[in-house]
Amino acid sequence: MALRLKAVDAARRARALPVGPERNEYRQLALAYKALSENEAWLAGARAVIRRPQVASGPPRDWPPRRDS
């Protein structure tokens, strides 16, 4: 609930400012708070699984193909 209130507060502050970079910052902050408040996994403290890219260790052992005579 606290994140939703922070999102509302940031949105209200953004609306009170004239168009410009400071207003945009408050709008982005409001959207971030809203997204976090809707993310149940983040609220529960669950950690995301980090997928590591598979690194090729070189060409396959049968490469290049051999030509048997």
C-alpha positions in Angstrom: 0.0 0.0 0.0 2.9 2.3 0.7 4.2 2.1 -2.8 0.7 2.9 -4.2 0.6 6.0 -2.0 4.1 7.0 -3.2 3.0 6.6 -6.8 -0.1 8.8 -6.2 2.0 11.4 -4.5 4.6 11.5 -7.3 1.8 11.8 -9.9 0.3 14.7 -8.1 3.6 16.4 -7.8 4.2 15.9 -11.6 0.8 17.4 -12.4 1.6 20.5 -10.3 4.7 21.3 -12.3 5.0 22.9 -15.7 6.0 20.8 -18.6 9.7 20.0 -18.5 12.4 17.6 -17.3 11.5 17.8 -13.6 7.9 16.9 -14.4 9.0 14.0 -16.5 11.2 12.7 -13.6 8.2 12.7 -11.3 6.0 10.9 -13.9 8.6 8.2 -14.4 9.0 7.8 -10.6 5.2 7.4 -10.3 5.2 4.7 -13.0 8.1 2.9 -11.3 6.3 2.9 -8.0 3.1 1.6 -9.6 4.9 -1.2 -11.4 6.7 -2.3 -8.2 3.4 -2.2 -6.2 1.8 -4.6 -8.8 4.8 -7.0 -8.9 3.8 -9.7 -6.4 7.2 -11.5 -6.7 9.1 -8.4 -5.9 6.8 -7.6 -2.9 7.4 -11.1 -1.6 11.1 -10.8 -1.9 11.5 -13.5 -4.5 14.7 -13.4 -6.5 14.7 -13.8 -10.2 16.6 -16.6 -11.8 19.6 -15.3 -13.6 20.1 -17.1 -16.9 23.7 -17.1 -18.0 24.4 -17.2 -21.7 25.9 -20.4 -23.0 29.4 -19.8 -24.1 30.6 -21.9 -27.0 33.9 -23.6 -26.1 35.0 -23.8 -29.7 34.0 -25.8 -32.7 32.6 -29.3 -32.3 35.2 -32.0 -32.2 34.1 -33.4 -35.5 34.5 -30.1 -37.3 35.7 -29.7 -40.0 34.4 -33.0 -41.4 37.0 -35.4 -42.5 37.0 -36.9 -46.0 37.8 -40.5 -45.7 39.3 -41.9 -48.9 
